[in-house]
């Protein structure tokens, strides 16, 4: 055991910081070297976990070596490991090594990038990184942008700007608010029935209300139907509603679908409605050459969100919001108390003016490190690798008689439904009542398969419910995921599916 001289400040000495830092990095190296032997998730119950971790408030200092050991013994084994090559749930993301080290430096410096003067290099790097990200998705590099913690807040901020822009000219929303105006028409937001729940939350927070979020039907590929949007806009305008925004999605949460941006943008221009594009998941996949066809659509929105921590191997939390309407975000959020008044200098940006957030971490540094380390070509190569793995798995699924792939995403996402071949053969002649019973059976089967898969600890998948019913989702995107990981997943999926089909009794009318 090392003994260190006490530090007058009460914190560790720099020698202790170095010593324990080296210990942590050594443990992390071992963690990543052996991660394929680590269960992706845990089956411990909430009560058991609480009993394991709940301790009295420490009255006196505890040895850090003890805390580090307990972290490795009790905390890490009871996590769901998102940064695992076999984690394929939700949207599979990952933190690359340079991003991890950047986060350490960010925490060490602990600067607050609220105004330019409070962190000049942080604000300048934010401008540089935003320019790079804009170039990656083929936006004008001069587009207003800001780094935020997540796509949900990015959508909210975009809708605040849209609301302020569309408010009647005689109503000062900033000072008067929305309450009590008899001449204010009811505002409405339009989005697909496949859109992310953040749209609904934004409507609640804006005071627009869930009843004024108009869900537009999606087609068989889970894309918004432009003719249905046209019908809803025209009908609401006739009835005196005020359409303020349409949210189109590039990479829906359930199936990774891409809304038809061009006809949606045309309708928005015709009716003077703000178009916000949620490309949180799908935006950066355009770096893959065969997906680049979607890139030009991203520039058609008034605002756009893309999410580096979902796709570009950057640790949580960092999201980019872009707004083509110059100063629209600042006009909604700029409010400077006297203690934050600074002399403006040429080229300086106060990023606190672009959102509600005042305290802002040095997010740009980790993006700067990751992009410089891999380069645009390196990021494109890694994303292409994920697409190639997805294509291989998709082909295997297509060849299996008990598996049906649901929908088709251009990105590294697969939705599948296990339907025994006997049922597939029976369905064409089934009565409506039999179809309903079979639908329930198939949902039960897929739910059981997913639960068994995740209990193995070998992989971790998630699910969604779409028009066909309960489906299993496989997202591929971790920077460390290799072909052997996907091959192992496929073998396990076939094995457990086969066993579960045998165990779960088919409805009698099928036999």
C-alpha positions in Angstrom: 0.0 0.0 0.0 1.3 3.4 -0.9 1.4 6.2 1.7 1.2 9.8 0.6 1.8 13.0 2.5 -1.5 14.8 3.2 -2.3 17.8 1.0 -3.0 21.1 2.6 -5.9 21.7 0.2 -7.7 18.5 1.3 -7.6 17.0 -2.2 -5.2 14.4 -3.4 -1.7 15.4 -4.1 -0.7 15.3 -7.8 1.3 12.1 -7.0 -1.8 10.4 -5.7 -3.7 11.6 -8.8 -1.0 10.0 -11.0 -0.8 6.8 -9.0 -4.6 6.1 -8.9 -5.0 7.3 -12.5 -2.4 4.7 -13.6 -4.3 2.1 -11.6 -7.6 3.1 -13.3 -6.1 3.0 -16.8 -4.6 -0.4 -16.1 -8.0 -1.7 -14.9 -9.6 -0.2 -18.0 -7.0 -1.8 -20.3 -7.8 -5.2 -18.7 -11.5 -4.5 -19.0 -11.3 -3.9 -22.8 -8.8 -6.6 -23.4 -11.2 -9.2 -21.9 -14.5 -7.5 -22.6 -15.8 -10.5 -24.7 -15.7 -12.6 -21.5 -17.8 -10.0 -19.7 -21.6 -10.4 -19.6 -23.2 -7.6 -21.6 -25.8 -7.1 -18.9 -26.9 -8.4 -15.5 -29.8 -10.3 -14.2 -29.6 -9.1 -10.6 -32.8 -7.8 -9.1 -33.3 -4.2 -8.1 -33.7 -5.2 -4.5 -30.5 -7.3 -4.5 -28.5 -4.5 -6.2 -29.8 -1.9 -3.8 -28.8 -4.1 -0.9 -25.3 -4.6 -2.4 -24.6 -0.9 -3.0 -26.6 0.9 -0.3 -24.2 1.9 2.5 -24.3 4.5 5.3 -23.1 7.9 4.5 -19.3 7.9 5.0 -18.5 10.1 8.0 -14.7 9.8 7.4 -12.6 9.4 4.3 -12.3 5.9 2.9 -9.2 4.6 1.1 -9.6 5.2 -2.6 -8.1 1.8 -3.3 -11.1 0.3 -1.5 -13.5 2.4 -3.5 -11.9 1.4 -6.8 -12.0 -2.3 -5.8 -15.7 -2.1 -4.9 -16.4 -0.3 -8.2 -14.9 -3.3 -10.1 -16.4 -5.9 -7.8 -20.0 -4.5 -7.4 -20.7 -1.7 -9.9 -19.2 -2.7 -13.2 -20.5 -6.3 -13.1 -24.0 -4.9 -12.6 -24.1 -2.5 -15.5 -25.5 -3.0 -19.0 -22.4 -2.4 -21.0 -23.2 -0.1 -23.9 -19.5 0.1 -24.8 -19.4 -3.7 -25.5 -18.9 -5.2 -29.0 -22.0 -7.4 -28.4 -24.3 -4.6 -27.3 -26.9 -4.2 -30.0 -29.9 -2.6 -28.3 -31.5 0.8 -28.9 -29.0 2.6 -31.0 -25.7 0.9 -30.5 -23.1 3.6 -29.8 -19.5 3.5 -28.5 -16.8 5.6 -26.9 -13.5 5.3 -28.8 -10.2 5.4 -26.9 -9.3 9.0 -27.9 -12.8 10.1 -26.9 -12.4 8.4 -23.5 -9.1 10.2 -22.9 -10.6 13.5 -24.1 -13.4 13.1 -21.5 -10.7 12.7 -18.8 -9.0 15.9 -19.9 -12.3 17.7 -20.1 -13.1 16.8 -16.5 -9.6 17.7 -15.4 -9.8 21.2 -16.9 -13.4 21.6 -15.8 -13.9 24.8 -17.9 -17.3 26.3 -18.5 -17.9 27.1 -22.1 -20.8 29.6 -21.6 -19.3 32.8 -23.0 -16.3 33.2 -25.2 -14.4 35.0 -22.4 -15.0 32.1 -19.9 -13.3 29.6 -22.2 -11.9 31.1 -25.4 -10.3 28.0 -26.8 -13.3 25.9 -26.0 -15.7 28.3 -27.8 -13.3 28.5 -30.7 -13.0 24.7 -31.0 -16.8 24.5 -30.8 -17.0 26.7 -33.9 -14.3 24.6 -35.7 -15.9 21.3 -34.8 -19.4 22.5 -35.8 -17.9 23.6 -39.2 -16.4 20.1 -39.6 -19.7 18.4 -38.7 -21.6 20.6 -41.1 -19.2 19.6 -43.9 -19.6 15.9 -43.1 -23.4 16.2 -43.7 -23.1 18.7 -46.6 -24.5 21.7 -44.8 -23.2 25.2 -45.4 -20.3 25.4 -42.8 -21.4 28.9 -41.9 -24.8 27.6 -40.6 -25.6 28.5 -37.0 -24.9 25.6 -34.7 -24.4 24.6 -31.1 -23.3 21.5 -29.2 -25.8 20.2 -26.7 -26.2 17.1 -24.5 -28.8 15.3 -26.5 -31.2 15.2 -29.5 -34.3 15.6 -27.3 -33.3 19.0 -26.1 -32.0 19.9 -29.6 -35.5 19.2 -31.0 -37.1 21.2 -28.2 -34.8 24.2 -28.9 -35.5 24.1 -32.6 -39.3 24.1 -31.9 -38.9 27.1 -29.5 -37.3 29.0 -32.4 -40.1 27.9 -34.7 -42.8 28.9 -32.3 -41.2 32.4 -31.8 -40.9 32.9 -35.5 -44.5 32.0 -36.3 -46.1 33.9 -33.4 -48.4 36.8 -34.6 -46.4 40.0 -35.0 -48.5 41.8 -32.4 -47.7 39.3 -29.6 -44.4 39.6 -27.8 -43.9 36.0 -26.6 -40.6 36.7 -24.9 -42.2 39.2 -22.5 -45.9 38.3 -22.5 -45.8 34.6 -22.9 -48.6 32.6 -24.4 -51.2 32.9 -21.7 -54.3 35.0 -22.0 -54.1 36.0 -25.6 -57.5 35.8 -27.2 -56.1 36.5 -30.7 -53.5 33.8 -30.6 -54.5 30.9 -32.9 -53.9 27.4 -31.6 -50.4 26.2 -32.7 -49.8 22.8 -34.1 -46.8 20.5 -34.8 -46.7 17.7 -37.4 -44.7 14.6 -37.4 -44.8 10.9 -38.3 -46.4 8.3 -36.2 -42.9 6.8 -36.0 -41.3 10.0 -34.7 -39.3 10.0 -31.5 -41.1 10.8 -28.2 -39.0 13.9 -27.8 -41.4 15.7 -30.1 -44.3 15.0 -27.7 -42.2 16.1 -24.7 -41.3 19.3 -26.5 -45.0 20.0 -27.1 -45.7 19.6 -23.5 -42.8 21.9 -22.4 -43.7 24.5 -25.0 -47.3 24.7 -23.8 -48.6 23.6 -27.2 -49.9 20.3 -25.7 -50.0 16.7 -26.9 -53.4 17.2 -28.5 -51.8 19.6 -31.0 -49.1 17.2 -32.1 -50.6 15.8 -35.3 -49.3 12.3 -36.1 -49.1 11.7 -39.8 -49.6 8.2 -41.0 -46.6 6.2 -42.2 -46.5 3.8 -45.2 -45.5 0.1 -45.3 -41.8 1.2 -45.0 -42.6 3.3 -41.9 -42.0 6.6 -43.7 -44.2 9.6 -43.3 -46.7 9.9 -46.2 -46.5 13.4 -47.7 -50.0 13.4 -49.1 -51.3 12.8 -45.6 -49.2 15.7 -44.3 -50.6 17.9 -47.1 -54.1 16.9 -46.2 -53.6 17.7 -42.5 -51.9 21.1 -43.1 -54.6 22.2 -45.5 -57.4 21.1 -43.2 -55.9 22.7 -40.1 -55.3 26.0 -42.0 -59.0 26.1 -43.0 -60.0 25.6 -39.4 -57.8 28.4 -38.1 -55.0 26.5 -36.6 -51.4 27.9 -36.8 -49.0 25.2 -38.1 -45.5 26.1 -36.8 -43.3 23.1 -37.5 -43.0 19.7 -39.2 -40.5 17.2 -37.9 -39.2 14.8 -40.4 -37.0 11.9 -39.3 -33.8 10.4 -40.9 -33.5 7.2 -39.0 -36.6 6.5 -37.0 -36.2 5.0 -33.5 -38.1 1.8 -34.2 -37.0 0.8 -37.7 -34.4 3.3 -38.9 -36.7 4.5 -41.6 -36.0 7.7 -43.6 -38.9 10.1 -44.2 -39.1 11.5 -47.8 -37.6 14.9 -47.1 -37.9 16.5 -50.5 -41.7 16.4 -50.8 -42.1 17.3 -47.1 -39.8 20.3 -47.5 -41.8 21.4 -50.6 -45.0 21.4 -48.5 -43.3 23.3 -45.7 -42.1 26.0 -48.1 -45.5 26.3 -49.7 -47.2 26.9 -46.3 -44.4 28.8 -44.7 -43.9 26.1 -42.0 -40.6 25.4 -40.2 -39.0 22.1 -41.1 -36.9 20.4 -38.4 -35.0 17.3 -39.5 -34.3 14.8 -36.7 -31.2 13.1 -38.2 -29.9 12.2 -34.7 -29.2 8.6 -35.8 -29.2 8.8 -39.6 -27.3 12.0 -40.4 -23.7 10.8 -40.2 -24.3 7.5 -42.0 -24.1 9.6 -45.2 -20.3 9.3 -44.9 -20.8 5.8 -46.3 -20.6 6.2 -50.1 -23.7 4.1 -50.9 -25.8 6.1 -48.4 -24.6 9.5 -49.6 -27.8 9.9 -51.6 -29.5 11.1 -48.5 -27.0 13.8 -47.8 -28.5 16.6 -49.9 -31.8 16.2 -48.2 -30.4 17.3 -44.8 -29.8 20.8 -46.1 -33.5 21.3 -46.8 -34.5 21.8 -43.2 -34.7 25.0 -41.3 -33.0 23.1 -38.4 -31.3 19.8 -38.1 -30.0 17.6 -35.3 -27.2 15.1 -35.7 -25.8 13.0 -32.8 -22.0 12.3 -32.7 -22.4 10.2 -29.5 -24.7 7.9 -31.4 -22.6 7.3 -34.5 -19.2 9.0 -34.4 -17.6 7.0 -31.5 -17.7 10.0 -29.1 -18.6 9.5 -25.5 -21.9 10.7 -24.1 -23.1 13.4 -24.1 -22.6 15.5 -27.3 -25.2 16.4 -30.0 -25.1 19.1 -32.7 -28.1 21.3 -33.5 -27.9 23.4 -36.7 -30.2 26.2 -37.6 -30.2 27.7 -41.2 -32.3 30.7 -40.0 -29.5 33.0 -38.9 -29.8 34.2 -35.3 -33.2 32.4 -34.8 -31.8 30.4 -31.8 -30.1 33.4 -30.3 -33.2 35.5 -30.7 -35.2 33.0 -28.7 -32.6 32.3 -25.9 -30.2 35.3 -25.6 -30.6 36.8 -22.1 -27.5 38.2 -20.6 -27.3 39.2 -16.9 -24.9 41.9 -16.0 -22.3 39.6 -14.5 -22.0 37.8 -17.8 -21.7 41.0 -19.9 -18.5 40.9 -21.9 -17.0 43.0 -24.7 -17.7 41.3 -28.0 -14.7 40.6 -30.1 -14.6 39.8 -33.8 -15.1 36.1 -34.4 -16.2 35.3 -30.8 -19.4 33.4 -30.0 -21.2 33.1 -26.7 -22.8 29.7 -27.0 -25.0 30.1 -24.0 -27.1 32.3 -26.2 -28.2 29.3 -28.3 -30.0 27.3 -25.6 -31.3 27.3 -22.1 -28.0 25.9 -20.7 -25.6 28.3 -19.0 -23.1 25.8 -17.5 -21.6 24.0 -20.5 -18.9 21.4 -20.6 -16.0 21.5 -23.0 -17.8 19.1 -25.4 -16.0 20.2 -28.5 -12.7 18.8 -27.3 -13.7 15.2 -27.5 -15.1 15.7 -30.9 -11.9 17.5 -32.0 -9.8 14.6 -30.7 -12.0 11.9 -32.3 -12.2 13.6 -35.7 -8.5 14.4 -35.8 -7.6 10.9 -34.7 -9.7 9.0 -37.3 -10.2 11.6 -40.0 -13.3 11.7 -42.2 -12.0 8.7 -44.2 -11.4 6.7 -41.1 -14.9 7.4 -39.7 -16.4 6.5 -43.1 -14.4 3.3 -43.2 -15.6 2.3 -39.7 -19.3 3.1 -40.5 -19.0 1.1 -43.8 -17.7 -1.8 -41.7 -20.9 -1.7 -39.6 -23.0 -1.6 -42.8 -21.1 -4.6 -44.1 -21.7 -6.6 -40.9 -25.4 -5.7 -41.1 -25.7 -6.8 -44.8 -24.1 -10.2 -43.9 -26.6 -10.7 -41.0 -29.5 -9.5 -43.1 -28.6 -12.1 -45.8 -28.5 -14.9 -43.2 -31.9 -13.9 -41.9 -33.3 -13.8 -45.4 -32.1 -17.4 -46.0 -33.6 -18.8 -42.7 -37.1 -20.2 -43.1 -38.2 -19.1 -39.5 -37.1 -15.5 -39.7 -38.7 -12.5 -41.4 -37.0 -9.1 -41.6 -39.4 -6.3 -40.9 -38.9 -3.0 -42.8 -35.6 -2.1 -44.4 -33.3 0.6 -43.1 -30.4 2.0 -45.1 -28.4 2.1 -41.8 -26.9 -0.6 -39.5 -30.2 -1.6 -38.0 -32.2 -4.8 -38.4 -35.8 -5.5 -37.2 -36.8 -9.1 -37.4 -39.7 -11.3 -36.3 -39.3 -15.0 -35.7 -42.3 -16.8 -37.4 -42.2 -20.6 -37.5 -42.4 -21.9 -41.1 -45.6 -23.8 -40.2 -47.3 -20.6 -39.3 -46.0 -18.8 -42.4 -47.5 -21.6 -44.6 -50.8 -21.5 -42.7 -51.3 -17.7 -42.6 -52.5 -17.2 -46.3 -55.6 -19.3 -45.6 -56.2 -18.3 -42.0 -59.4 -16.6 -40.9 -59.3 -13.1 -39.3 -59.8 -14.8 -35.9 -57.0 -17.2 -36.5 -54.7 -14.4 -37.7 -55.3 -12.5 -34.4 -54.5 -15.6 -32.3 -51.4 -16.3 -34.4 -50.3 -12.7 -34.0 -50.5 -13.0 -30.2 -48.5 -16.3 -30.4 -45.8 -14.7 -32.5 -45.5 -11.8 -30.2 -45.2 -14.1 -27.2 -42.6 -16.2 -29.0 -40.4 -13.2 -30.0 -40.7 -11.7 -26.5 -39.5 -15.0 -25.0 -36.6 -15.3 -27.4 -35.4 -11.8 -26.7 -35.6 -12.4 -22.9 -33.6 -15.6 -23.2 -31.0 -14.0 -25.5 -30.4 -11.2 -23.0 -30.3 -13.5 -20.0 -27.3 -15.4 -21.6 -25.2 -12.3 -21.0 -23.6 -13.0 -24.4 -25.4 -10.3 -26.2 -28.0 -7.6 -25.5 -30.8 -6.7 -27.9 -33.9 -4.5 -27.6 -37.4 -4.6 -29.1 -40.1 -2.4 -30.6 -43.7 -2.8 -31.6 -44.7 -2.0 -35.2 -47.7 -2.7 -37.4 -46.8 -6.3 -37.7 -46.4 -6.7 -33.9 -43.5 -7.3 -31.5 -40.1 -7.3 -33.3 -36.5 -7.8 -32.2 -34.1 -5.0 -33.0 -30.4 -5.5 -33.7 -28.3 -2.3 -33.9 -24.7 -2.6 -35.0 -22.4 0.3 -34.4 -19.8 -0.3 -31.7 -16.3 0.6 -33.0 -15.0 -2.7 -31.5 -17.6 -5.0 -33.1 -16.1 -7.6 -35.4 -17.4 -10.3 -37.7 -16.9 -12.9 -35.0 -19.3 -11.0 -32.7 -22.0 -10.9 -35.3 -21.4 -14.5 -36.3 -21.7 -15.5 -32.6 -24.9 -13.5 -32.2 -26.4 -15.2 -35.3 -25.6 -18.7 -34.0 -27.1 -17.9 -30.6 -30.2 -16.3 -32.1 -30.8 -19.5 -34.3 -30.2 -21.8 -31.3 -32.5 -20.0 -28.9 -35.2 -19.4 -31.5 -35.2 -23.1 -32.4 -35.4 -24.1 -28.7 -38.2 -21.6 -27.9 -40.3 -22.7 -31.0 -40.1 -26.3 -29.7 -41.0 -25.2 -26.1 -43.9 -22.9 -27.0 -47.0 -24.9 -28.1 -48.4 -23.9 -31.4 -52.2 -23.1 -31.6 -54.0 -26.4 -32.2 -55.5 -25.3 -35.5 -52.0 -24.9 -37.1 -51.1 -28.5 -36.4 
